[in-house]
Amino acid sequence: MAPRDTARAITILGSGQPVSIQQALAAGITRGQLRAAIAAGTISVPHRGVVLTTSLTPDDPVSRYTTQVLGFARTHPEAIFCSFTAAHLLQLPVPTLGAPKYLHVLGTRSRRTGEVWRHNFPHSPDRDVIADADTGLFVTHPLITASHIATNYDLPRALIALEAAFRMAVLEFVDDPHEFDHVTVRSVGAQGRIQQILQEIVDSWRHRAGIAKLIEAVSVASPLSESPAESFSHGRLVRFGYTVEQQVEICDADGVHRRLDFLIDGCIAGEVDGLIKYEGDNGRRRLHADKRRDAALLAIGLPTARWTPAEIRDSPHVVKKRIDTAIGRVPRTAVFHRAG
């Protein structure tokens, strides 16, 4: 069989997905034919013991990592993916950019072998392991996944995955398709139940490395953050020492109900904006609308401090100074009313 024919056979056998070498051999493809196809570049090896038609191998690192995970699952069908790999499959945001460096799976003890990190931590197979909706692979529950990631980072970064998982869990718990997400996540009962689960995770991990970071993150985490930038900002603001409320609705001077990213120390509107928000014609309109919004809030004695994700990440002192300056502008007679 020529290398091109071998590649075609692998494509058909795996329906476009990675194929284990054992599967290929069982289908009548010989090791010699596989070696020749690999040497010719018509098939590739996304993971040890697995092959894939080269033309189907993704170019971008994130998709290539997914292929690597699928390849590993071909030879380890009972594998339970955790940590950064589970976050990748569940589409949970994490503090790092791009694809994970390793494959993360549960094991009997924590160790790294080549490209595979095996982690051992307390978990309940019935409660803490689910099947990923897109791939069908076994992954740790989002709350377990995010909690494990949080043990590795300071508060702002720990909250990126943890608050996203918190929000996801609350929305799943309430499961009301007729209500807006920003309303659903305010469910006190759902928040209390998810907070209880997080506390149970903390209690079962008391003697693990990084537990102090997880305890702090769980004590601060909220399902109200709507993006990684908001979660990171939330952590920074808490570390600055401010009192922070999220998604507070205020009735401004125009009589419009405004939902704030943050209400800081009860007297400052905090907003985190991406620079791309103000690009192009639509961006100019949004800039004008935001200036009008800020003016309408200031008219009721509520100054606004704005920052970008890059500023809060790389120049937190600049953001803090901006907030402190805004606090200095608050009129002593300021009176504003929360909507609702």
LINBELSUL-V627514 format. One record per backbone hydrogen bond with DSSP energy under -1.0 kcal/mol. CO is the residue of the C=O (numbers start at 1). NH is the residue of the N-H. E is the energy in kcal/mol with one decimal. If there is no record, write none. Layout:
CO NH E
CO NH E
This chain:
2 6 -2.4
3 7 -2.2
4 8 -1.9
5 9 -2.4
6 10 -2.3
7 11 -2.2
8 12 -2.1
9 13 -2.5
10 14 -2.3
11 16 -1.7
14 17 -1.9
19 51 -3.0
20 24 -2.2
21 25 -2.7
22 26 -2.3
23 27 -1.4
24 29 -2.3
25 28 -1.6
30 34 -2.1
31 35 -2.8
32 36 -2.3
33 37 -2.1
34 38 -2.4
35 39 -2.5
36 40 -2.0
37 42 -2.0
37 43 -1.1
42 54 -2.1
44 52 -2.1
47 50 -2.2
49 21 -2.5
51 19 -2.9
52 44 -3.4
53 56 -1.9
54 57 -1.6
60 64 -2.3
61 65 -2.1
62 66 -1.7
63 67 -2.0
64 68 -2.0
65 69 -2.5
66 70 -2.6
67 71 -2.3
68 72 -2.3
69 73 -2.3
70 74 -1.2
71 75 -1.0
72 76 -1.4
76 79 -2.2
80 106 -2.6
81 140 -2.0
82 85 -1.3
82 86 -1.6
83 87 -2.4
84 88 -2.0
85 89 -2.2
86 90 -2.8
87 92 -2.5
103 117 -3.6
104 82 -2.1
105 119 -2.7
111 118 -3.4
113 116 -2.0
115 103 -3.0
116 113 -2.8
117 105 -2.7
118 111 -2.1
119 107 -2.8
124 128 -3.6
128 141 -3.1
130 139 -3.0
132 136 -2.3
137 132 -3.3
138 81 -2.8
139 130 -3.0
141 145 -3.1
142 146 -2.9
143 147 -1.9
144 148 -2.3
145 149 -1.9
146 150 -2.3
147 151 -1.0
149 152 -1.8
150 153 -1.3
154 158 -2.9
155 159 -2.0
158 162 -1.6
159 163 -2.5
161 165 -2.4
162 166 -2.4
163 167 -2.6
164 168 -2.4
165 169 -2.6
166 170 -2.3
167 171 -2.4
168 172 -2.0
169 173 -2.3
170 174 -2.5
171 175 -2.6
176 179 -1.5
180 183 -1.2
180 184 -2.5
181 185 -2.5
183 186 -1.5
184 187 -2.0
187 191 -2.6
188 192 -2.5
189 193 -2.0
190 194 -2.5
191 195 -2.5
192 196 -1.8
193 197 -1.9
194 198 -2.4
195 199 -2.1
196 200 -2.0
197 201 -2.0
198 202 -2.3
199 203 -2.6
200 204 -1.9
201 205 -1.0
205 208 -2.4
208 211 -1.5
210 214 -1.7
211 215 -2.8
212 216 -2.0
213 217 -2.3
214 218 -2.9
215 219 -1.8
217 221 -2.6
227 231 -2.1
228 232 -2.8
229 233 -2.3
230 234 -2.7
231 235 -2.1
232 236 -2.2
233 237 -3.0
234 238 -2.2
235 239 -2.2
236 240 -2.2
237 242 -1.8
243 265 -3.4
245 263 -2.8
248 260 -3.0
249 339 -2.5
250 258 -3.7
252 255 -2.0
256 252 -2.7
258 250 -3.1
261 247 -1.1
262 270 -2.9
263 245 -1.7
264 267 -2.3
264 268 -1.5
268 264 -3.2
269 305 -3.0
270 262 -1.7
271 307 -1.9
274 277 -1.4
275 278 -1.7
276 279 -1.6
279 283 -1.2
280 284 -2.0
281 285 -1.8
282 286 -2.2
283 287 -2.6
284 288 -2.2
285 289 -2.4
286 290 -2.7
287 291 -2.2
288 292 -2.1
289 293 -2.4
290 294 -2.9
291 295 -2.2
292 296 -2.5
293 297 -2.1
294 298 -2.5
295 299 -1.8
296 253 -1.6
297 300 -1.1
297 302 -2.2
298 301 -2.1
303 269 -2.8
305 271 -2.4
307 273 -2.8
308 312 -2.2
309 313 -1.5
310 314 -3.2
311 315 -2.3
315 318 -1.1
315 319 -1.4
316 320 -2.6
317 321 -2.1
318 322 -2.0
319 323 -2.4
320 324 -2.8
321 325 -2.4
322 326 -1.9
323 327 -2.4
324 328 -1.6
326 329 -1.2
327 330 -1.3
331 334 -1.7
337 251 -2.4
